[in-house]
Amino acid sequence: MSGPHAHGGEQAGAVATSGSLATASAAPDAAQVPAIHAHELTRRFGTFTAVDAISFTVQPGEVFGFLGANGAGKTTAMRMLIGLLAPTAGAATVAGVDVVRDPDGVRRRIGYMSQRFSLYDDLTVRENIALFGAIYGLDDTRIAHRAERLLARIGLLDVQRELVRRLPLGWRQQLAFSVALLHEPQVLFLDEPTGGVDPITRRVFWELIYETASAGTTVLVTTHYLDEAEYCDRLTIMVDGRIAVAGTPGEVKASLGVSSLDAAFLQLTRPAAQAFE
């Protein structure tokens, strides 16, 4: 797959290991505030540590993959980064805003799309856009202008009066993605955005991701599709609440001596799974 960000394995990056763990960080630009910066970010629930002192940095305009098996801690980590869950320890900033001190400020600067697409099925396409525009604090003029541009971009102008539940899954997915960008956030969080759709629709969706990142919006995406992870500029793979490896797709494969991210994922997660057998 081609695109401005479909060359992660060729880009410069860093994989710093400590034991079996790694910390991802692109070479910092002194003039740039990182889009996301986490330092020893930790979340405990009683005696259980769901996220264990993870550290990584994402630069503006990157497509960053946040991978891990179910229960690895990535959803908990994402909830901390978007200001919905307070860390037990450590620190993080998103778009330069501290997630602990100003979670509301974080939420004003981000977009979020869950695997459930975050739309209201009993509202029309246009009504969903108007609703979320109002939630994001946009006035009617800006909502109308951005709605026209949004619908034209994804080819849904002709169905803007249709109820969302009547749209094909792929159309709903593209609409939810676009609505998450309605207020022009600095950072976009995508949680399993391509689940349940066909390969062609997945490709179209990733072209939207590339276009968004090329315009300067940082994208952090979780996915179970390891072929999609190849499209990321850099990525991390979490195992048991910790970052097990990080870097460009090429660096991750090279560090583990494998030829695919599928093989890398299996190599890292299989020992964790066997521990419970």
N, C-alpha and C positions, 0 to 999 in steps of 0.2 A: 504494500500500500504506500502510495506516495503522498507527500504533504510537507509543509514547512517544518513539522516536528516529527516526521517519521524517519528519524535517523539517529535515535538515541544512542545506538551502539557506536556511532562514530564521533560523538561529542566528547569533549574533555570533561572529566569529573573526578571524584575522589572516592575511594573506598578505604576507610580507616578502620582497622580491626582491633578489637580488644578481646582476647580469647576467641570465642566463637561469634562475637557480636561485631556489628559495624555501625558507624555513624555516617550519614550522608550529608555532604555540604559542598555546594558549588563554590568556586573561588569567589570570595566576596568582592563586590565593587564598592569602594568607599563612598561613592556618590549615591548608592542605592540602598534603600531600606528593604530588607527581605520581605517578600510577600507573606511568608510563614517562617517563624523561628521557634523551635521547641528545644528546651534545655532540661534534660532529666525529668521530663514530664511524667508524672506518676498518678495513678488512681487505684486506691484500695477500697474494697467493700468488706469491712470487718477484717478478717485475717487473710482474705483472698486479694492478691494483687493482680488486677486486670491489665494495667499498663505499668510497665516496670522501667522507669527512668529512661525514656526514649529521648533522643536528641537528633534533630535534623533541621536543615534550612532549605527553603524553596525560594528561588529568585523570581522576580516579576516576569510574567510572560511564559513561565515554564508549564509544561504538562507533566505533572508528577503523579506517578502511580503509587498507591498505598495498598499493598497486597497482604494477604494472609488468609489462612483457613478460618472457617467459622470458629469463634471462640478465641481467636488469636489476640484480640484486643483492639482491632482497628476501628470498630464502631464506637467503642468507648473513647478512644483517642480523638476521633472526629467530633464526638459530642463535646469534648473539652475545647477543641479548637474553634467550634462555632458558638461557644459561650453558653451551652445548655447544661454543662456539668462542670462543677468546680474541681480543679485538681487537688489531690491530697498533698502533693509536693511537686517541686519543680516550677517551671515558668514557661510561658509561651506568649508570642505576639502574632497577630494576624493583621496585615496591612498597617503595621506599626503600632497597633493598639493592644494593650495588655488584656488577655482573656479573663484574668481574675479581677483586675481593678475596674475594667470598663467592658463587661460583656455586651451591654446594649450598643456601645460604640462599635464593637466587632460585628454585631449582627447588621448594623446599618451599612457596613462596607462589604458584605459578602452576599453571594447568592447560594442557594442550596436546592438540590434536587435529589429526592430520595427515590428508591426503587419503586415506590408506589406512585411516583410522578407528581404528587402534591397538588393535583387539580380537583375541582369540584365537578363530579359527573353530571349533576342535575342543573348545571349552568351552561350556557352556550360558550363557545370559544371566545367571543367578544366580551361576554360578561365576566369570564375568568380573568381576562386581561385587565378589565376595568377594576375588578376587585383587588387583584394583587398590586396594581398600580396605586390604588388608594392606600393600601396597607404600607407600601413603600414610601408614601408621602408625596407622590407625584400629583400635580394639578391636572385638571381635565384636558387642558391643551396639550401638555406633554404626553399624557396617556394616549390621546387620540393620534398624535403624531407618531409615537413609538409603536402603537398598535398596527398602524398601516405599514410601517417599515418591517415590523416583525412578521406579520402575516404574509407580506410579499416575499420576504426572504425564504420562508419555508413553504410557500405555495399554498397557503390556506385561506386566501382572501375569499374564495368562492364558497367556503363552508363556515364563515365566521358566525353565522346565525344558527348553526347546528349545535345540539347538545353534545358535550364532550364525550358522553358515554357511547354515542353513535359513531365515533371516529375509530378507524383502525388503530391498533396498538402503536404502530410506528408513528402515525401522525400525532397521537397523544403524547408520545415520548418527545418528539421534536417540539411540540407546543410547550410542554413543561420545561424543557431546556431553555427555550427562548423567554418564557415568562420569568425564569430565575435570573435572566440578564436584563430584565425590563428597567431596573433602576441603575444600570451600568455599574455593577459592583467591581471592586478591585480584585477580588478572589472568588472563584466559583468552586463549590464543593459538590461533587457528583458521587452519590452512593449507589453503586450497582446500576448505573443508568441504562444499560443495554440488555438487562435480563429479559428473556422470553421473546426476543424478536429475531427475525431471520438475518442471515449474514449480510444480505444486501442493505437492509435497513441499518444494521450496525455500522456498515461502511459509511453510509450517508451521515449517521450521527457523529462519527469520528471526524468527518470533514467539517462539521459544525464546530467541533472542539478545536481543530486546527485553526479555523478562521477566527475563533474567539481568542485563542492564545496569541495569534499573530497580531491582533489588534491591541495586545498589551494586558489582557486579563489573565491572571494566573489560574490554572485549573488543577485541582487535586481530585483524583478519581480513584475509587475502589472498584475492582472488577474481579470476577471469577474466571474470566476468559483470558488465559495466559497469552494467546496470540495478540490480544489488544494491548497487553502490557508492553509488547515490543514497540508500540507506537509512542510510548512515553519518552520524554527527554531523560528523566531519571526515575528511579523507583526504590521503594523499600519493600522487604518481605518480613512480616512480623510472625514470630513463633512464640507462643506462651507469654505474650505480653511484652516481648522484647524485639528490637530490630535485629534480625539475624544476619541480614546482608543488605547492602545499599550501593547505589551507583547507577551508571547508565545500564541499559539492558546488556550491552556488550561486556561491560565490566563485571556485572553480576555473573554472567555465564562463564567468563574467563576465570574469575576467582574460585569458582566451584568445579572448573574443568568439565563443563557440560556444553552441549551444542544448542540447547533450547531452554526457554524459561520454564516450560513444563517439567523438564528434567531437574532444573534448579529447585523448583517448588517442591517436587517430590522428595528430593534429597534432603531438603531442610525440614519438611514437615513429617516425614515418615518416622524418624526417631521419636518425635513428640507423640505421634499416634500410637506407636508400639509400646510406649511407657504405660498406656492405659489398658493394654491387652492382657 
